[in-house]
Amino acid sequence: MKRIVFLTGAGMSEESGISTFRDSGGLWEKYDVMEVASIEGWRKNSDLMIKFYNERRAQLDKVVPNDGHKLIAQLESHFQVTVITQNVDNLHERAGSLDVIHLHGELTKVCNESKSEVYDIGTRAIEIGEKADDGSKLRPFIVWFGEAVPLIEKAANIVSNADIIVIIGTSMQVYPAAGLIHYAKQNVQIFLIDPSDVDIPFASVNVIKEKASVGMRILTEKLL
């Protein structure tokens, strides 16, 4: 079976109702990114960040995977599929994808301050001051600006062995995730699904200028 790797970002989940960060009306217009998505923000005002991620989990509880998520999962019948996502939601898994790498952490999990203890809490809120088993403050299991991305090497290895790479709903501007494409084989087939213009540093890219669901329907027809 051919190996197909999906690199997905916020646009993948937008049709499900998950607020994106960069687009007009997105979360960055409502919040300062460094206050809610950086390690410095956590040290400065952890209460605000707990509230922010409680809101994100409450939102996640109300949404469902879109057709794009489902079509990716269905391709596992025909390909060896890995999803490498910058999203912290669990919509890929809920749609049926079995091999998902979350570069930036998972919204439905929390951890202790050192990230050595991880707890799956689903979509429930955590209380301000709630403690982990080691006595440290519980924090969202999210990779924030200013923190290392532990799974980036694993993701780079997977990309380097892909026969087909599909990029969906990411601006390819957030590093190190944006740099993964540079690990692709020279002869790899690359598809880009996005209604916006995205700069991909490869001469030959198959562009499908649609949102995730429509784009995945078109791609599925091409691949099968």
VOMARMI-330361 format. One record per residue (C-alpha): x, y, z; residue number from 1; residue in three letters. Coordinates in nm, 2 decimals. Example, Ala and Ser with C-alpha at 12.3 -4.5 7.8 and 13.67 -1.06 7.14 Angstrom:
<zados>
X:1.23 Y:-0.45 Z:0.78 n:1 res:ALA .
X:1.37 Y:-0.11 Z:0.71 n:2 res:SER .
</zados>
This chain:
<zados>
X:0.00 Y:0.00 Z:0.00 n:1 res:MET .
X:0.12 Y:0.35 Z:-0.08 n:2 res:LYS .
X:0.20 Y:0.57 Z:0.22 n:3 res:ARG .
X:-0.01 Y:0.89 Z:0.23 n:4 res:ILE .
X:0.06 Y:1.16 Z:0.49 n:5 res:VAL .
X:-0.18 Y:1.44 Z:0.57 n:6 res:PHE .
X:-0.05 Y:1.76 Z:0.71 n:7 res:LEU .
X:-0.36 Y:1.94 Z:0.86 n:8 res:THR .
X:-0.41 Y:2.27 Z:1.02 n:9 res:GLY .
X:-0.69 Y:2.49 Z:1.15 n:10 res:ALA .
X:-0.88 Y:2.50 Z:0.81 n:11 res:GLY .
X:-0.93 Y:2.12 Z:0.85 n:12 res:MET .
X:-1.17 Y:2.18 Z:1.14 n:13 res:SER .
X:-1.32 Y:2.51 Z:1.04 n:14 res:GLU .
X:-1.62 Y:2.36 Z:0.87 n:15 res:GLU .
X:-1.69 Y:2.17 Z:1.20 n:16 res:SER .
X:-1.73 Y:2.50 Z:1.38 n:17 res:GLY .
X:-1.39 Y:2.51 Z:1.55 n:18 res:ILE .
X:-1.27 Y:2.88 Z:1.56 n:19 res:SER .
X:-0.95 Y:2.94 Z:1.36 n:20 res:THR .
X:-0.69 Y:3.17 Z:1.49 n:21 res:PHE .
X:-0.56 Y:3.37 Z:1.20 n:22 res:ARG .
X:-0.86 Y:3.44 Z:0.98 n:23 res:ASP .
X:-1.08 Y:3.74 Z:1.01 n:24 res:SER .
X:-1.29 Y:3.71 Z:1.33 n:25 res:GLY .
X:-1.06 Y:3.44 Z:1.46 n:26 res:GLY .
X:-0.93 Y:3.38 Z:1.81 n:27 res:LEU .
X:-0.63 Y:3.61 Z:1.77 n:28 res:TRP .
X:-0.86 Y:3.90 Z:1.73 n:29 res:GLU .
X:-1.02 Y:3.82 Z:2.06 n:30 res:LYS .
X:-0.71 Y:3.72 Z:2.25 n:31 res:TYR .
X:-0.34 Y:3.82 Z:2.25 n:32 res:ASP .
X:-0.16 Y:3.50 Z:2.13 n:33 res:VAL .
X:0.12 Y:3.54 Z:2.38 n:34 res:MET .
X:-0.13 Y:3.56 Z:2.67 n:35 res:GLU .
X:-0.31 Y:3.23 Z:2.58 n:36 res:VAL .
X:-0.06 Y:3.03 Z:2.38 n:37 res:ALA .
X:0.29 Y:3.08 Z:2.52 n:38 res:SER .
X:0.47 Y:2.94 Z:2.82 n:39 res:ILE .
X:0.53 Y:3.30 Z:2.93 n:40 res:GLU .
X:0.16 Y:3.36 Z:2.93 n:41 res:GLY .
X:0.12 Y:3.06 Z:3.15 n:42 res:TRP .
X:0.37 Y:3.19 Z:3.40 n:43 res:ARG .
X:0.22 Y:3.53 Z:3.39 n:44 res:LYS .
X:-0.15 Y:3.44 Z:3.42 n:45 res:ASN .
X:-0.23 Y:3.07 Z:3.44 n:46 res:SER .
X:-0.59 Y:3.14 Z:3.54 n:47 res:ASP .
X:-0.66 Y:3.31 Z:3.21 n:48 res:LEU .
X:-0.52 Y:3.02 Z:3.02 n:49 res:MET .
X:-0.72 Y:2.76 Z:3.21 n:50 res:ILE .
X:-1.03 Y:2.96 Z:3.13 n:51 res:LYS .
X:-0.93 Y:2.99 Z:2.76 n:52 res:PHE .
X:-0.88 Y:2.61 Z:2.72 n:53 res:TYR .
X:-1.19 Y:2.53 Z:2.92 n:54 res:ASN .
X:-1.38 Y:2.73 Z:2.66 n:55 res:GLU .
X:-1.20 Y:2.55 Z:2.38 n:56 res:ARG .
X:-1.30 Y:2.21 Z:2.53 n:57 res:ARG .
X:-1.66 Y:2.33 Z:2.58 n:58 res:ALA .
X:-1.67 Y:2.42 Z:2.21 n:59 res:GLN .
X:-1.52 Y:2.09 Z:2.11 n:60 res:LEU .
X:-1.80 Y:1.91 Z:2.30 n:61 res:ASP .
X:-2.06 Y:2.07 Z:2.07 n:62 res:LYS .
X:-1.90 Y:1.99 Z:1.73 n:63 res:VAL .
X:-1.86 Y:1.68 Z:1.51 n:64 res:VAL .
X:-1.61 Y:1.58 Z:1.24 n:65 res:PRO .
X:-1.69 Y:1.71 Z:0.89 n:66 res:ASN .
X:-1.68 Y:1.52 Z:0.57 n:67 res:ASP .
X:-1.32 Y:1.61 Z:0.52 n:68 res:GLY .
X:-1.22 Y:1.43 Z:0.84 n:69 res:HIS .
X:-1.43 Y:1.13 Z:0.75 n:70 res:LYS .
X:-1.29 Y:1.10 Z:0.39 n:71 res:LEU .
X:-0.94 Y:1.10 Z:0.53 n:72 res:ILE .
X:-1.03 Y:0.81 Z:0.76 n:73 res:ALA .
X:-1.20 Y:0.62 Z:0.48 n:74 res:GLN .
X:-0.88 Y:0.63 Z:0.28 n:75 res:LEU .
X:-0.72 Y:0.38 Z:0.53 n:76 res:GLU .
X:-0.90 Y:0.11 Z:0.33 n:77 res:SER .
X:-0.67 Y:0.19 Z:0.03 n:78 res:HIS .
X:-0.36 Y:0.35 Z:0.17 n:79 res:PHE .
X:-0.13 Y:0.34 Z:0.47 n:80 res:GLN .
X:-0.25 Y:0.68 Z:0.62 n:81 res:VAL .
X:-0.08 Y:0.90 Z:0.89 n:82 res:THR .
X:-0.23 Y:1.23 Z:0.99 n:83 res:VAL .
X:0.01 Y:1.49 Z:1.13 n:84 res:ILE .
X:-0.19 Y:1.77 Z:1.26 n:85 res:THR .
X:-0.13 Y:2.11 Z:1.42 n:86 res:GLN .
X:-0.48 Y:2.09 Z:1.56 n:87 res:ASN .
X:-0.54 Y:2.01 Z:1.92 n:88 res:VAL .
X:-0.90 Y:1.88 Z:1.87 n:89 res:ASP .
X:-0.98 Y:1.51 Z:1.84 n:90 res:ASN .
X:-1.20 Y:1.53 Z:1.53 n:91 res:LEU .
X:-0.96 Y:1.31 Z:1.32 n:92 res:HIS .
X:-0.99 Y:1.04 Z:1.58 n:93 res:GLU .
X:-1.36 Y:1.08 Z:1.61 n:94 res:ARG .
X:-1.39 Y:1.04 Z:1.23 n:95 res:ALA .
X:-1.21 Y:0.71 Z:1.25 n:96 res:GLY .
X:-0.85 Y:0.79 Z:1.18 n:97 res:SER .
X:-0.62 Y:0.54 Z:1.36 n:98 res:LEU .
X:-0.28 Y:0.70 Z:1.32 n:99 res:ASP .
X:-0.28 Y:1.06 Z:1.43 n:100 res:VAL .
X:0.02 Y:1.27 Z:1.55 n:101 res:ILE .
X:-0.07 Y:1.59 Z:1.74 n:102 res:HIS .
X:0.23 Y:1.82 Z:1.70 n:103 res:LEU .
X:0.09 Y:2.08 Z:1.93 n:104 res:HIS .
X:-0.07 Y:1.87 Z:2.20 n:105 res:GLY .
X:-0.43 Y:1.75 Z:2.27 n:106 res:GLU .
X:-0.71 Y:1.96 Z:2.41 n:107 res:LEU .
X:-0.88 Y:1.67 Z:2.58 n:108 res:THR .
X:-0.57 Y:1.61 Z:2.80 n:109 res:LYS .
X:-0.40 Y:1.79 Z:3.08 n:110 res:VAL .
X:-0.07 Y:1.73 Z:3.25 n:111 res:CYS .
X:0.15 Y:1.82 Z:3.54 n:112 res:ASN .
X:0.40 Y:2.11 Z:3.51 n:113 res:GLU .
X:0.68 Y:1.88 Z:3.39 n:114 res:SER .
X:0.45 Y:1.70 Z:3.14 n:115 res:LYS .
X:0.56 Y:1.37 Z:3.29 n:116 res:SER .
X:0.20 Y:1.29 Z:3.40 n:117 res:GLU .
X:-0.07 Y:1.31 Z:3.14 n:118 res:VAL .
X:-0.45 Y:1.28 Z:3.21 n:119 res:TYR .
X:-0.73 Y:1.23 Z:2.97 n:120 res:ASP .
X:-1.02 Y:1.45 Z:3.09 n:121 res:ILE .
X:-1.24 Y:1.46 Z:2.78 n:122 res:GLY .
X:-1.41 Y:1.79 Z:2.74 n:123 res:THR .
X:-1.47 Y:1.87 Z:3.11 n:124 res:ARG .
X:-1.34 Y:2.19 Z:3.26 n:125 res:ALA .
X:-1.05 Y:2.20 Z:3.50 n:126 res:ILE .
X:-1.07 Y:2.41 Z:3.81 n:127 res:GLU .
X:-0.83 Y:2.69 Z:3.87 n:128 res:ILE .
X:-0.58 Y:2.56 Z:4.12 n:129 res:GLY .
X:-0.65 Y:2.20 Z:4.04 n:130 res:GLU .
X:-0.35 Y:1.98 Z:4.11 n:131 res:LYS .
X:-0.18 Y:1.69 Z:3.95 n:132 res:ALA .
X:-0.08 Y:1.38 Z:4.15 n:133 res:ASP .
X:0.27 Y:1.52 Z:4.21 n:134 res:ASP .
X:0.12 Y:1.83 Z:4.36 n:135 res:GLY .
X:0.20 Y:2.07 Z:4.08 n:136 res:SER .
X:-0.06 Y:2.27 Z:3.90 n:137 res:LYS .
X:-0.26 Y:2.10 Z:3.63 n:138 res:LEU .
X:-0.20 Y:2.26 Z:3.29 n:139 res:ARG .
X:-0.34 Y:2.20 Z:2.94 n:140 res:PRO .
X:-0.14 Y:1.93 Z:2.75 n:141 res:PHE .
X:-0.06 Y:2.18 Z:2.47 n:142 res:ILE .
X:0.27 Y:2.28 Z:2.31 n:143 res:VAL .
X:0.29 Y:2.65 Z:2.35 n:144 res:TRP .
X:0.51 Y:2.91 Z:2.18 n:145 res:PHE .
X:0.84 Y:2.90 Z:2.37 n:146 res:GLY .
X:0.82 Y:2.52 Z:2.42 n:147 res:GLU .
X:0.99 Y:2.24 Z:2.22 n:148 res:ALA .
X:0.77 Y:2.02 Z:1.99 n:149 res:VAL .
X:0.85 Y:1.67 Z:2.11 n:150 res:PRO .
X:0.70 Y:1.48 Z:1.82 n:151 res:LEU .
X:0.86 Y:1.68 Z:1.54 n:152 res:ILE .
X:1.14 Y:1.43 Z:1.47 n:153 res:GLU .
X:0.89 Y:1.14 Z:1.45 n:154 res:LYS .
X:0.68 Y:1.35 Z:1.22 n:155 res:ALA .
X:0.98 Y:1.43 Z:1.00 n:156 res:ALA .
X:1.07 Y:1.06 Z:0.96 n:157 res:ASN .
X:0.71 Y:0.98 Z:0.86 n:158 res:ILE .
X:0.71 Y:1.26 Z:0.60 n:159 res:VAL .
X:1.04 Y:1.14 Z:0.46 n:160 res:SER .
X:0.89 Y:0.80 Z:0.38 n:161 res:ASN .
X:0.56 Y:0.93 Z:0.23 n:162 res:ALA .
X:0.46 Y:0.85 Z:-0.13 n:163 res:ASP .
X:0.19 Y:1.11 Z:-0.13 n:164 res:ILE .
X:0.16 Y:1.42 Z:0.09 n:165 res:ILE .
X:-0.17 Y:1.62 Z:0.13 n:166 res:VAL .
X:-0.16 Y:1.96 Z:0.30 n:167 res:ILE .
X:-0.50 Y:2.08 Z:0.42 n:168 res:ILE .
X:-0.59 Y:2.41 Z:0.59 n:169 res:GLY .
X:-0.26 Y:2.53 Z:0.71 n:170 res:THR .
X:-0.08 Y:2.85 Z:0.63 n:171 res:SER .
X:0.26 Y:2.67 Z:0.64 n:172 res:MET .
X:0.39 Y:2.96 Z:0.85 n:173 res:GLN .
X:0.42 Y:2.81 Z:1.19 n:174 res:VAL .
X:0.75 Y:2.65 Z:1.26 n:175 res:TYR .
X:0.87 Y:2.38 Z:1.31 n:176 res:PRO .
X:0.56 Y:2.23 Z:1.17 n:177 res:ALA .
X:0.59 Y:2.43 Z:0.84 n:178 res:ALA .
X:0.94 Y:2.28 Z:0.79 n:179 res:GLY .
X:0.82 Y:1.92 Z:0.77 n:180 res:LEU .
X:0.76 Y:1.95 Z:0.39 n:181 res:ILE .
X:1.13 Y:1.99 Z:0.34 n:182 res:HIS .
X:1.18 Y:1.62 Z:0.46 n:183 res:TYR .
X:0.97 Y:1.50 Z:0.16 n:184 res:ALA .
X:1.13 Y:1.27 Z:-0.10 n:185 res:LYS .
X:1.22 Y:1.44 Z:-0.43 n:186 res:GLN .
X:0.96 Y:1.25 Z:-0.63 n:187 res:ASN .
X:0.68 Y:1.27 Z:-0.38 n:188 res:VAL .
X:0.33 Y:1.36 Z:-0.50 n:189 res:GLN .
X:0.20 Y:1.67 Z:-0.32 n:190 res:ILE .
X:-0.16 Y:1.79 Z:-0.30 n:191 res:PHE .
X:-0.27 Y:2.12 Z:-0.14 n:192 res:LEU .
X:-0.63 Y:2.17 Z:-0.04 n:193 res:ILE .
X:-0.70 Y:2.53 Z:0.07 n:194 res:ASP .
X:-0.93 Y:2.81 Z:-0.06 n:195 res:PRO .
X:-0.65 Y:3.06 Z:0.01 n:196 res:SER .
X:-0.31 Y:3.09 Z:-0.16 n:197 res:ASP .
X:-0.04 Y:2.90 Z:0.03 n:198 res:VAL .
X:0.33 Y:2.91 Z:-0.07 n:199 res:ASP .
X:0.47 Y:2.56 Z:-0.10 n:200 res:ILE .
X:0.84 Y:2.54 Z:-0.18 n:201 res:PRO .
X:0.80 Y:2.27 Z:-0.45 n:202 res:PHE .
X:0.79 Y:2.31 Z:-0.82 n:203 res:ALA .
X:0.51 Y:2.07 Z:-0.87 n:204 res:SER .
X:0.21 Y:2.09 Z:-0.64 n:205 res:VAL .
X:-0.14 Y:1.97 Z:-0.72 n:206 res:ASN .
X:-0.36 Y:2.26 Z:-0.59 n:207 res:VAL .
X:-0.73 Y:2.20 Z:-0.51 n:208 res:ILE .
X:-0.86 Y:2.55 Z:-0.41 n:209 res:LYS .
X:-1.14 Y:2.44 Z:-0.20 n:210 res:GLU .
X:-1.23 Y:2.40 Z:0.17 n:211 res:LYS .
X:-1.15 Y:2.07 Z:0.34 n:212 res:ALA .
X:-1.47 Y:1.87 Z:0.27 n:213 res:SER .
X:-1.50 Y:1.96 Z:-0.10 n:214 res:VAL .
X:-1.13 Y:1.93 Z:-0.15 n:215 res:GLY .
X:-1.12 Y:1.59 Z:0.00 n:216 res:MET .
X:-1.41 Y:1.47 Z:-0.22 n:217 res:ARG .
X:-1.21 Y:1.58 Z:-0.53 n:218 res:ILE .
X:-0.89 Y:1.43 Z:-0.40 n:219 res:LEU .
X:-1.06 Y:1.10 Z:-0.32 n:220 res:THR .
X:-1.18 Y:1.07 Z:-0.68 n:221 res:GLU .
X:-0.83 Y:1.15 Z:-0.81 n:222 res:LYS .
X:-0.66 Y:0.89 Z:-0.58 n:223 res:LEU .
X:-0.91 Y:0.61 Z:-0.64 n:224 res:LEU .
</zados>
